[in-house]
Amino acid sequence: MKGSARWALVFAQAQLDGQLEDAGMHAREARGVILHSGGLDSSVLLSLLRARTAEAVSLTVLYGQRHEREAQYASTLCLMLGIKHEQINASVLAECMGGSSQTDLAISVPHGFYADASMAQTVVPNRNMTLLSMAIAYCISQGMDYVAYAAHSGDHPIYPDCRPSFIGAMRNAAAFCHTKPIAVLTPFSDVTKADVVSIGTESGVPFSQTYSCYEGGLKHCGECGTCVERILAFHEAGIADPTEYKISNPLANALRLFYSAQGVTLEQEKGGDQ
Ligand SMILES: [Zn+2]
């Protein structure tokens, strides 16, 4: 979905309301928990749900990921916005989530465009199902109504657990795993990351208090898949990117990788010498 920032927000709100209504709930009365990594998408989602529902709690799970800088950003953002933040230390999970650059330090973080084949090594095995199960358990224990996570349409090519088929299966399981149904909310599943940036802008999310980089440095590296995706999302949304990157001219680098992934050189794209 493309269009104005305002329409992106209205669309996400409508998706959210519809998903709650499908579960027999009303947004203004619903209370729940958001899987909040501290990245851009989940921070915007948290802001949306805080504004739209009766109560939105941030839940950050430490699953033995490569670094905890993102989680620190999650904590700081919640402090700034006055949102309840829960952090669960489940780092033992990394023992059964190996084979990914995000849980195994022996595997280097690939640089390149988000949809490159090399990005498959950033996939953490069954992460969303595991984390959603934990969030659902927390939700039930608190007498809450919903869990939410920030899958968006750009995730579909490389992350199976962000696709509609997975979301539908998880939604069905959450409706029957307890005596009371729990709603699984994914209001961004039909919008792009650029739209998420637009929604965050409309919602007043302080983007400088979100962190995306797979490498975990003080500054974003600007070259890993998620940095490149972040850079391009701000560019496509037409929003100034406040992120500090280690490399100079990160946008030119990201655009070069984007075109290269599609077999197009910048020279061809510009119609230059061939
Ligand atoms: Zn990076």
Residues whose N, C-alpha, C, O or C-beta is under 5 A from the ligand:
A	BS01	ZN	C213 Y214 E215 H220 C221 G222 E223 C224 C227
